[in-house]
Amino acid sequence: MNRANQSFDVLIVGGGAVGCAIARELARYRLSIALVEKEADVAAGTSGRNSAVVHAGFNNRPGSLMAKLCVAGNQGFPALCRELDVPFRKTGKILVAFDETDLATLRRLKAQGEANGCRGLELLDRAQLQAKLPQVGGIGGFFSPETGICDPFLYTVALAENAVANGVTFFLNHPVTAVAPAAGGYQVTAGDAVFSAQVVVNAAGLYSAQVAALAGVQGYHIYPCRGEYFILDQIAEGLLSLPVYPAPRAGEGGLGIHLTPTVHGNILLGPSAEYIDSLEDTASTQPVLDRLFQEAQQLLPSLNRRQIIGAYAGLRPKQAPPGEGGYRDFVVREDKPGFVDLIGIESPGLTASLPLAREVVALVGHTLDLAPREDFQPRRQGIRRFRDQSPEAQAALIAADPDYGEVVCRCQTVTRAELRQAVENPLGVRTLAGIKYRAWATTGRCHGGYCLPKIAQMLVEDYGLRRVLGLPTQEPFQKTHVEVAYSDANNAQWTYATPTT
């Protein structure tokens, strides 16, 4: 819905994990708050295309804001996920050394992590490494017990939904094109709407330097660094129980190609680290993927290409240019009165999202009175997952709602009831990608070959959402044959056609 020419106390630009965390934290106060996002859903950029690792904080320079907020975010993440009903698992993490240089790197990381306040860090000799992970090669290792994994898309969705429940207004499909000073604050043009706000928070991720420049703040530059991933089938429990990384190498744009189990049972291989020119190019490329698999096999020799079911890529919003590599510190700064910039929020930005939000709240307090709301509700209830329930609980769900008795996505055991909850989400998202990431349908080995036509039929017959599917608005829905224009979170387009019967 377009609500043009509205006034708010605070306008947040960017619907990633950090922007949504800021919205939720500001909702604790008696403020009118809006968030604008250029895509059709939250987590459509970096927040939805990463390794889903909740980092411990040993990779970051002691004394940096990045280190401080990563450690704080890690230690508060389990409680936050319980509040938001988001899947999270503390798995630990192992870094593997293949030569003496790597061993020296691991010793340095242990000392750095301890300086940052990380807990329980442990160096491993070859025997200890083999005892923990006999399937992994290497001459030694480093164990971080506080590292975990989560679902980054559901995490961001949960932050956004909880913010909406506490009064924040979200404007999706509203790219910012102008920021101008105005009486009492700023005037922001986003999509076909104009907003007035006393405070503007720039949490635009890859586009943060551009949004800052629109407001007259010069000097920032974002270098997009693409990371490509393979997705392996749901074999994590039998193959790998925790993330495994190589010892990081100097000058690279990331932490190296690693293996990470997901909360859904898959394994991720990646990411690569390739500086590119485009802020939009999330293509998967054959040469990089071939190298990625070869390097992953060095860590886990038993990997087989037949286990691969998909690939994807994400972009890191790096401040460090090509040639420098590595990481520059987070920038969280009020660059103009009432204009707060967050620049270069790459990994561990997901882990640090809540502490980052609290930093922003303190800066907003320079301009606005932060009077707490007594009715703030911190808890959010997610979709009840049929596959995660005991047989007795499943029977009770079906008795209460017969749609729980119809499995639509067989690969992931997603029922019609879960799909309905995904369609009827509090943000009003009406895209197939939004349904996919909320209910997790179409993410299995068949890539929606079985369930996508059934989802399309439900959307048309139950909700009248023909435009979402790219279907003619008047012709009757054909159950035996339908072509579905499918758009993912980055608006990549392709077509599925159900077979005629």
N, C-alpha and C positions, 0 to 999 in steps of 0.2 A: 504494500500500500504506500502511495506517495503522500507524505505529509510535508508539503513544501512550506518554506518560510516560517519555520518554528524556532522557538528560542529555548535554550537549555542552559543550565549552569555549566555543564561539562559536555564536550563533544569529543569522543574517542575515534581516531581514524585507524582502522585495522581490526579484523576479526580473527586473528590468530590466537594462540594460547595466551600470549601476553596481553593483548588487547582485551580479551574476554575476562582474564583474571583481574585486570584493572577495573573493568565494568562491575564485576562482582564485589570487589573491595570497596569501590566508591559507593556502591548501593547500601553500604552500612551506615551512610550518613544522609541527612535530610537535604538531598540535592536532586535536581532534575538532570538526568543523564541520558545521552544517546550515543550509539555507536554506529558508524557508517563503514561498510565493507564493499569493495568493488565487485566481488564475486557473488554467486547465488547462494553461498553457504559459508559458514565459518570453517576454519581449518583448511581452506582451499589452497593454501600456499605451503610455506616451509613447515608449518605445524602439522600438516597432514601427510608429509612426505619425508620421513626421517626414520631413524633406527628404533624409536620408541623406547630408548634407554633412559632411565632415571639415574643420572651420574652422581658419583660420590663427591667429586670435587678435587681429586688429586692431580688432574691435568692442568690446573690453572695456576697462574703465577701468584705466589703468596703476597698478600696485601692488596690484590686487585679486587675490584667490585665483583668481577666474574667469579672469583674463588669464594668470596664471602657469601654471595647470594646462592651459588650452587650448593654449598654445604648446608646452608639454612633451608633451601628448597628440598634437598634430599631428606633431611631429618624430619621435615614436616609433611612429606608427600604421602606416607601411608594414612595419616589421620585425615588429610584433605580428601583422598580418594574414598575413604569410608563415608565422609560427609556427603560426597557427590555421587555415591553409588557407581564408582568407576572401577573396572578391573585393574588390579595392581598386584605384582608379586615381587618380593625381595628375593632375588636369585643369587646375588653375588656376581662377581666378574673376575675373569682371569686374563692377564696379559702374558703373552708367551715370548720368550727370548730364543733366538736362533744362533746368536754368536755372542762374543764377549762385549761388543759394543752395546748390544741389546741389554745385557745384564747390567751394565753400567747405567743405562737409561732407567731400568726398573729400580735400581737403588736410589737414583735421583728422584724418581716419582714418589717413592715411599717417603723419603724425607720431606718432599714438597707437600704431599698429602697430610702428613702429620703436622706440618706447620700450619696448614689450612684448617685443621680440626677434624680431619677424617678419622674414623674409628676402625680399629681392628685390622689395619693393613698388614700384609704378611708376605715376605719373600719366600719363594719355593725353590728347592733344588730339583734336579731332574726326577728323583724318586718321588718327592712330594707332588710334583706336577703330574706324574703318571698315576699316582694313587688317586688324585682328584679327577683326572680326565685321561684315562688310559688310551683313548682313541685319538688324542691330540699329540702332534710332534713337538719338538723343542728341547732345549737343554736346561731350561729353568723357567720360572714364572713369578707372577705377582698376583696376589689374591686380594680383592676388595669385597668384603662381606656386605657392605651397605648399598651396593648397586642394585637396581631393580629394573623391571620392565612394566610398561603400561600400554594402554590403547590411546595413542595421542589424539586421534580424532574424537573418540568418545569423551576424553578428558576435556577437550576444548568445547565440545557440544554441551557437556555438563556445566562447565563454567558459564556458558552463554545462557543456558536454560535457567540456571539459578539466578543469574542477573536479571533475566526477564521476570521471573517470579517475584523479584524484589523491586520491580518498577522501572528497570532500564528498557529503553526502546531501541530496537535494532532496525537498521535500514540496510538491507542487502541489495545488491545490484546498484550501488551508489558510489561510483568512483569519484574521488576528489579531483577537481580540475582548477579550483581557485581558492586561495586563502587571503583575506584582506583584513587589515585592522578596521575596527568599527567602534562606535561609542560603547564603552563598557566591555570591550573584548574583541571578538573576531567574527567575521562573516565568512562562512565556508560554503562553496558551491560543490555539491556532490550529486552526480546524476542530473536529474531535472529539478532538484530541490536546492533551496538556499536555507542554511541554518545560521542562527546567531548563538554564540556561546561566550560566556565569560572566560572559560578556560578551554583550550584545545590540547589534546594529548595525541602526539604523533607516534603511533605504534604500528606503522605501516610496513615493517619488515623490509622486504626487498625494495620497496618504494619509499622508504623512510627519508632518504636523502632528497628525493624529488618533492615530497610533501614539505620538507623543511625549506627547500628552495622557494616553493610557492609562497611561503610565509616570509620570505626575505632573509632566511638563515642560510648563508653560503658556507662552503668549505667542507661539507661532508661528501663522501663518495662511497658507493656500495659496489663491490666487485662480486657478481654472481659466480658461485662455484658449484658446479653440478656434481651430484653424487648419484650414481646408478646402483640399483639393487636387483638381485634375483630373489624370488619368493619360492621356497621349497614347500612341498606338500606338508600335511599335518603329521610330521614325523618327529617332532621335537622331543617328545617324551622318551622315544627309543634311541635318539641319536645325540642329543645335547640338552643339558638342563640349565645352562647359564651362558651369558655372553662370553665369547672368547675373542680377544683382540691380539694382534701382533704388538710388540713394543713399538711405540710411535717413532717415526723418523723425522729428523729436522727438515724444515722447508716445505713439508707437505701441507695441503689445505685442510686436511682432516686428521682423523686418528688412525687411518689405515683401514684396509678391507678386513672386516671381521664377520663373525658368525653370531647371530642373535636369535634365540627362541622368542616367540611372541606369546602373548597371553591367550591367543587363539589356537596355539599348537603348531604353527608353522615355524620355519626357520628363515631368517633373512641373511643373504650374503651381500656384503657391501658396507659402506658405499665407496665408490671411486671418488676422486677429487680432481675436477677439471675446471679450470677457469674458462668461462665463456663470456660472450658479449651480451647475450640476451637475458632479460629478466623473466622471460616466459618459456624458454626452451627446456622442457623437461622430457626430451626424447631419450629413448633407450637406444644405444648404438652398439652394433655387433662387435667392433674391435675392443671396446672397453669391457663389454660383458664377457668376452672370451678371456681377457686378462684377469678380470675379476674372479672368474671361476678357477683359473689356474692358481691364483694366489690363495683363494679360499681352500683349495685342496692341499696346499702346503700346511695349513692349520689342521685340517681334518681330511686325511687321505681317503677315507671311505666315501666321500661325496660322489654322487653319480648324477649325471645330467638328466637322467630319467626322473629324478626327484623334483625337478624344476616345474612349476606350474605358472609362473608369470614373472614380470619384471616391471619396475617403475623407476622414476628418478625424481629427485628433489633438488632445490637450490638453496645454498647457504648465503645469507646476506653478509659477506665478509667486508671488513674495513681494510684488512691487510691485502695489498695488491699482489698480483703475480710476481714471482721473484722473491718476495718476502715470505709468503706463506705464514703458517702458524696463526696466531690469534692476537688481535688487539682487544683491549678491554671494552666492556659494555660502556656505552654513553647513555646516561640518564640525567638530563640537565634541563633546567628552565632557561632556554636560550633567549627568550623575550618574556616580559611580564605576561603571565597567563598562557604561555606557549611552551609545552613540555615536549622535548624530543627524546625518543629512545632509538639509538642508532647502533647498528652492528650487533643486533641481538640474535646471534647464531647459537649453536650448541655451546653451553648447556642452557639455552634459553627456556626450553620446555621445563626442565628441572627447576629452574630459578624463577618461573613465571609468577608464583605468589609473592616471594620476596621482592621481585621487581615491581609488582603492583603496589606493594606497601611503600616502596621508595617513591613511587609516583604520587600516592596519596599524600605523603608528607609535603611534596612540592605543590600539589593543588592547594594545600592548606596555607600556602603563602598568599593566595588570592581569595579563597572562599572560607567561610566559617564551617568547620567540620563538626556539626552537631550530630551525635550518634542517634540512629533510629532504634527505638526499643522493639519494633516489630520485625527487625531483620530476621529472615529465616535462612539459616545456613545449609539446611539439608535439601537434597534433591533425590527423587526416586527415578531410577532408570527403567528401561524395558525389562520386564521379567523374562529371563532366558529359559526357554523350555528345556533345552539340552542340558542345562546345568543343574536341573532339579532331580531329586530322588524320584523313583517310580511312584511313591505315595503322593509327593507334591505334584507330579505331573498329572496324576488322576484328579487331584483336587482342582488344578487349573482348568482341566477340560470340563469338569463338572460345572465350574463357575462361568466358563466362557468356551463354548464348543469350538470356536476358531482355533483354540490351542490344540485341538485334535486333528487339524489339517496341516500336515507338513508340506510346505511349498518348496523350500530349498532343501533338497535331500543331502547335498554335500555338507552343509553346515547345520542341518536339522533346525531350520527356521520355520516357524509356524505362521499361519495367516494372522493370528492375533498379534504377533510381534511386528509383522509388516504393517498392520493397521496402526499400531502405536508409533511406528516410524513415520508413516504418512501424516499422522495427526500431531506432529511434533510442535512444541511451543513456539519455535521460531518461524513456523509457517513455511518451511522449506518444501518445495514441490519439485524436486529433481530426482532422477533415478540414482544419481550418485549419492544424494542425501539419504535416500532410503537404504542404499547399499551399506553405507558406513554406519548407520544407526542400527540396522537389523543384522548386518553382516551377510545378507543373501547375495548371491552371484559371485562370492569370493572363493569358491571351491575349485576343484580341478576342472569342472565342466564350464566354468566361467559364465554361468547363467544359461547354458544350453537347455537345461531342464526347467528352471524356475522362471526365467525372464518372461516367457510368454504368459505364464500364470500371473506374474506380477502385473504385466501390461493389462491383462484382462481385468484384474481387480481394480486397477487405477481407473480404467474406463467405466466399468459397470458400477462400481461402488462410489467413485469420487468424481466421475466426469472429467478426468484429467487427460483429455485427448491432446492438448497442446504440449504437455510434458513429453509425450511420446512422439511428437511430430506427425500425428495422424490427421487425416481430414476431419473437420469438425462435424460433418453431417452424416457421413456414410456409417452404416451399422458395423459394429465390431465383428470381425470374423474369427471365430475361435480356432479354426483350422489353419489359418495363415495370416500372419501380421508381420509387417516390417517395422522394427522399432529403432528409431534414431536415438542412440544412447550417448549421453554426455557425461563425462567424468568430472571430477572436481576442478579440472583445469580446462573444461569445455572442449576436450578432444572429442571428435564426433566419429562414430562408426555405426553400422547398421547390423541388426540381428534379424533374421527371417526364420520364423518357425516352420518346420516341415509340414506339408499338407498330409492329411491322413485320409 
